[in-house]
Amino acid sequence: MNTQNKLTVYLAWGGILTLLLLFVLTPLQNNTALQNSVTISKTFFFAEGLLLLLLMGSITWLCLNRHIWISYSRIDLVFTILVLYIVLRSGGRVSPRVIELIALMVFYVVLRRCRLRHFLFILYAIAVAGIIQSVYGLLQLYNILPTHSQFRLTGTFFNLGAYAAFIALSACISLVLIFYFKDKRMTLIPQLNIVLAIIILPITQNRAAWIALIVVGIFLYARFIKRYLLYGVLVVAGVLVLAGGYYLKKDSADGRVLIWKVTSQMIAEHPLTGIGYDRFAATYMKYQAAYMTTQGTPGEKQLADNVYYAFNDLLQLTAESGMIGALGMLLLIVFCFTVKGYDRFRYAGQAIILGYMIIGMFYYPHFILPLKMTGVLGLAMLSRMDRSVIRQLHIGRVPKLLVMGITLIVSVMGMMLITQYKTAYRQWGQAEAAYQHQRFNESIRYFEQALSQLPQDGELLSAAGKAYFLADSLGKAALYLTQSRDFLNNTVIETTLGDISVQQQHYAAAERYYQQALSMVPNRFYTEYMLLKLYVASNENEKACTRANLILHKTVKVSSTAVQQIQDSARVYYDNNKCHH
C-alpha cells in the first residue's frame, strides 16, 4: 500500500471516529464560561467537529484516484428544499437555531456518504451516549454531580424534559439493536441502556418520552406478531398511555392544549408562509394576550405563563414556515415510511424518525441539538437505502479540486465565526455575573461588547435593557427593551418597560405596558400590584380602588409570602381610602 492509499485509509477511519465522538460527546458539552452554556456549548462543539469532518472528508475524496458517483433520492431532494426554504424564511437573522439548521444540513450530507456498517457503529455510539446520560442522572439524584436548572435530574441538558427525551430516543435505538442486530460481542451495550432507561424514565414523569418508547417498541415488535393481535395491542396501549399521561400531570397537559389553541390562531392569520423561522418567541405572547382578553376561560387564565415553544414541532414549524413548510415536513415523513428493502437498517431509521415524531408531538426536540442530530441520522439512513433514486452524478478530478477549495474556505471562515461567537457568549456570561453582583456599569460594558456580535438576540437585548434600567439610564434601557420585543416577548420585558415609563411619569404608556403584561399572563399578582401602584401615583383613585378589589378577590395560583404581602397592601389601601363606599 503506497503512502497516498495509507493516508486515505487513515483519514477515512479518522473521520468515522470523529463522527462517533460527535454523537457521544456533543450531549456532554457544558462550558460554564459561556452564557446559556448547556445549550450553546453543544452548538459550538458540534460545529467545530463538523468542520473537522469536512476537511478530513474532502482530503480523502481528493486522494481517491477512482471517479466518484453521487446519487440523490426523493428524501434528499425534499429535505434540501425544506432547509433552504426555512433558511430563507429566517429573514437573514443569524441565531443559534439557524446556525444549527445549516450545520445539520451539512451533517446530513456527511452521513449520506457513510456505509451501512458505519451506521451500525453510530447506533451503538448513541446507545453509549444514553448510558452515560443515565449514569450522570443517577449521580445527580444522589447529589454527587450538579444539575443545570430547578430540577434535580437534568443530565447535561437544560431541563428535565430534554434529558428524558434524549434517554427515550437512545433507548428506542437500543431496542432496534436488540431486536434486529443480535451481535453477541456488543449486546451488553443496548441491554444496559434499556435497563437504565427503565430506571430513569419513571423518575422523570415525562409522558412524551414514555409514549415514544412504547410506540417505537410496538412498531419494532410488530413484525413478530399476528396483525389482529398487533391492532389490539396498539388500541389498548394507546388508550392507557394517553389517558395515564393526561391524568399524571393534568395541568401540564391542559397548558399544552392552551398553547396549541393560541398557536392555531397564529397559523390562521399567516397560513401560507408563516411568521418567519425562529420568530415564535417574538410573536406568541401577543397572540396569547389577545386570546386571554377576548376568549380565555378562568381555567385557562390560571394556566397561562410565558411561552417560548409550541410544545409541538409540526405546529411550530407551521406557525413559523406556513403550510409550505408543513407540507414539506409531511412529505418527508411519507417518504421515510415508504422506503423499501434493507430491513434491519430500514427499521432502525424508521424507529428513529417515529420516536422523534412522537416526542415532537408533545415537546420541542428541534431546540435540542443531540435529538436533532439523531433525527438527521434517521433521515440519512433511510435516504441511503431509498431505491427511489432520482439521479446519479459523476464527479471527476477537476470538480473535486473545486470542492476541496470551497471546503477549505468554509472551514477557515467557519472557525473564525465560531471564535467570534464564543467570545460574545463569554462576554455575555461575564455581564450576567457582574449583574448578579449588582456591578451594573461593569455589566453594561460586557453587554455592549456581546451585542456587537449578537445584535438580534432578544434575551441578550432584554438583559442589557434591565442592566441599564438598574443603572438609572432609562433612555438606553427603553431602547434595548423595545428592540428585544422584535425577537423575544414576555411579561418581564413589558413590566420593565412599564417601570421605566412610571419613572419618566409617562403614566398612560406605563398602563399600556402593565396591562399588556397582565393580558399575557392574567394569573400574576405582581402585575396587578404594579397597576395599583401606578394608579396611586397618578392619583386615579377610582381605578386604584377597582384594582385593589380585584387583587383581594383574585384566585391564588401558587400561595407565597409575596402574594400575601401584595394582598395585604391592597387591603390597606382599600380600607384607608374607603373604597367600599
Secondary structure, 3 states (H helix, E strand, C coil): CCHHHHHHHHHHHHHHHHHHHHHHHHHHCCCCCCCCHHHHHHHHHHHHHHHHHHHHHHHHHHHCCCCEEEEEEHHHHHHHHHHHHHHHCCCCCCCHHHHHHHHHHHHHHHHHCCCHHHHHHHHHHHHHHHHHHHHHHHHHHCCCCCCCCCCCCCCCCCCHHHHHHHHHHHHHHHHHHHHHCCCCCCCHHHHHHHHHHHHHHHHHCCHHHHHHHHHHHHHHHHHHCCHHHHHHHHHHHHHHHHHHHHHHCHHHHHHHHHHHHHHHHHHHHCCCCCCCCCCHHHHHHHHHHHHHHHCCCHHHHHHCCCCCCCCCHHHHHHHHHHHHHHHHHHHHHHHHCCCCCCHHHHHHHHHHHHHHHHHHHHCCHHHCHHHHHHHHHHHHHHHHHCCCEEEEEEECHHHHHHHHHHHHHHHHHHHHHHHHHHHHHHHHHHHHHHHHCCCHHHHHHHHHHHHCCCCCCHHHHHHHHHHHHHCCCHHHHHHHHHHHCCCCCCHHHHHHHHHHHHHCCCHHHHHHHHHHHHHHCCCCHHHHHHHHHHHHHCCCHHHHHHHHHHHHHCCCCCCCHHHHHHHHHHHHHHHHCCCCC
